[in-house]
Amino acid sequence: SRPLNPELRRGTVVGIDLLNIPPLEGAHFLSSHDVTDPATHAKLLELLPNGQAHVILSDMAPNASGFREMDHEKLIVMCLSLIDLAERILQPGGSLVCKYWDGILVQKLQGKLSSVFGSVRTLKPNASRKDSSERYFLARMYRKPVR
């Protein structure tokens, strides 16, 4: 096999969390930041090379309230906000991974993803409990919406 191009082995990793994130060599963190906040998007743009990302990877979820439908709706809204973020930072052909909980609004999210990504698949990681409603969408081949 051919050796990898050295440029392909380097990248920029930016983590965003509402909580404090301990430092990790080689990564940038925006602790105590809300990924759905446009002010956070502005800071993120400053950290990304050329203001663009190849991948948006989200494992975010709201604090569980105990009301399944309400928690499902909150998480879907969070995932939809990632599509707005993609419009600002994701380069054409990029990918997005987002966690969701199964429920009535999944088709809405899948439809929205399909409108701006060439391929949308559902994944259930082996690490996820069998009885969990947790799933992930893997959306690939991003294309910016025409305005």
N, C-alpha and C positions, 0 to 999 in steps of 0.2 A: 504494500500500500504506500501511497505517496505521503510525505510529511505534510502536516497542515501549514498553511500560510501563517507566519507569525502574527500577522495583523488580525487573523481570525481568532486567535487565542486571547486577545485582549478585549476588554469591554468595560462598560461602566454599569455598575449596579447601584441603584438608588432604592432604598427602602423607606416607606412612609407608614407611620403608625400613630394612632391617638396616644399610645403609651410611650414611655421612654424606651429606647432601644440602646443596648450597650454597644460600644464601638466594635467594629470588625474591620480588620485590615483589608484594604482594597474596596471597601464599600462606603457609600455616602448614605447617611440617614437623616430624614426629616422627622425627628421625634416630636411628639405632641402636635402633630399636624393632621388635618382632616383631608383625605385624598379627594373628597367631593368639593372642597373649597377652592374657588378660582385663585385665591391668594397662594395656596399651596401649588397650584399649577404653574404659577409664575416662578416660584422658587425652583420647581422641578425643571422647568425649561432652562434655567441658568446652569443646572448641574449636568444636563445631557449634552453630549457632543453634537454640535449643530442643532441643538434643540429638538432632536429626534430620537425615538426609541425603536428598537426592532421588536421588542416584546413587552407587553403589559401582563404581569402575573399577579392575580389577586386571590387571596385566601381570606379576605375580610368577611366579617359577619357582624350583625348587630348583637348586642347583649340580649340573650333570650328572655322574653317576658313571660313565657308560659302559654301564650296564646299563639298557637301554631300558624294560623292564617295571617295574623298581624306580623309575626316574625318573618314569614315567607315574603310578604309584601315589602317589608323594609329592606330585605336582602335583594330583592329584584330591583328596587329603586336604586340601591347602591350599585348594582351591576349596570343598570342603564346609565348611571353617571360615568361609568368607565368608557362608554361609547363616546360621550362628550369629551372625555380626556383624550381618547384615541384621536379624535378629530384635531386636537391641538398638537399632539406629540408623536403619534404612531406613523412611521414612514410607510409609504405604499408597499404592499406585500408583507407587512408585519403581522404579528400574531397577538391574540389576547386570550388569556385563560382566566375564567372567573368561576368561583364557587357559587352554587345556588342550592336552595332546598326545594324539593319537588312540591308542586302545588299548582293552583289554578292559573297563575300568571306566567308560567314557564314558556308557553307558546308565544306570548307577547315578546318576551326577552329573546327567544330564539328567532322570531321574525325580524326583530330590530337588528340583531347580529347578522342575519342572513342578508339584510339589505345593504350592508357595508363590507361584508367578508365573503370571499369566494367559497369558503368551506366552513361549515359549523358542525362539530361532532360533540356527542355527549360522552363523558368519561366517568367511571366510578372506580377510583383507585382501590387497589387491594387493601391499603391501610384503613380504608373507611369501613366502619362496622356494617355488616350485612343488613341489619334492620334500620340503618340510618337513611334518611331521605336526602343526604348530602350527595351532590353530583357536581361535575364541572363541565362547562362548555369550553371546548378548544376551538377557537375561531381563527382561521388562517387566511392569508392572501387579502389583506386589508386594501380597500379602495376608498379613497376620500369621496364623500357624497358630493354630488353636483349641486351647487346652490344657485 
